[in-house]
Amino acid sequence: MRVKVIRTFRDKETQSLHKKGTEIDVTKKRFEEINSTAFGVLVEEVVEKKSTKK
């Protein structure tokens, strides 16, 4: 799943620094882990718009 970083944080598993405004790929489980920390909501899901062409 694609998520957008809304607050800069360092990933405890990968030690990568994710800066505000960037998009990263995570699993649904990891998404829930990141947002359940004491630091609050750090990422939000990116909803991709599907266009229909006729």
C-alpha positions in Angstrom: 0.0 0.0 0.0 1.2 3.5 -0.8 1.3 6.0 2.0 2.2 9.7 2.4 4.4 10.8 5.3 2.6 13.6 7.2 5.2 13.9 9.9 9.0 13.2 9.6 10.1 10.0 11.4 12.8 7.4 11.5 11.6 3.9 10.8 12.6 1.6 13.7 12.8 -1.4 11.4 14.8 0.0 8.5 16.5 2.9 10.2 15.5 5.1 7.2 14.5 8.7 7.7 11.2 9.4 6.1 10.6 13.1 5.5 7.3 14.9 5.5 5.6 14.9 2.1 7.3 11.8 0.7 5.5 8.7 -0.3 6.6 5.2 0.7 5.3 1.6 0.2 4.4 -0.3 3.4 2.2 -3.3 4.3 -1.2 -2.8 5.9 0.2 -4.3 9.1 3.2 -1.9 9.1 0.9 1.1 8.3 -1.0 0.3 11.5 2.2 -0.1 13.5 3.6 3.2 12.4 0.4 5.1 13.3 -0.1 3.4 16.7 3.1 4.9 18.2 3.1 7.5 21.0 4.1 10.0 18.4 0.6 9.9 16.8 -0.4 9.6 13.2 2.7 9.7 11.0 1.4 8.5 7.6 -1.8 8.5 5.7 -3.0 6.2 2.9 -2.7 7.5 -0.7 -6.0 7.0 -2.5 -5.3 6.5 -6.2 -8.0 7.9 -8.4 -9.0 5.5 -11.2 -9.9 7.2 -14.4 -12.3 5.6 -16.9 -11.7 6.3 -20.5 -14.4 5.7 -23.1 
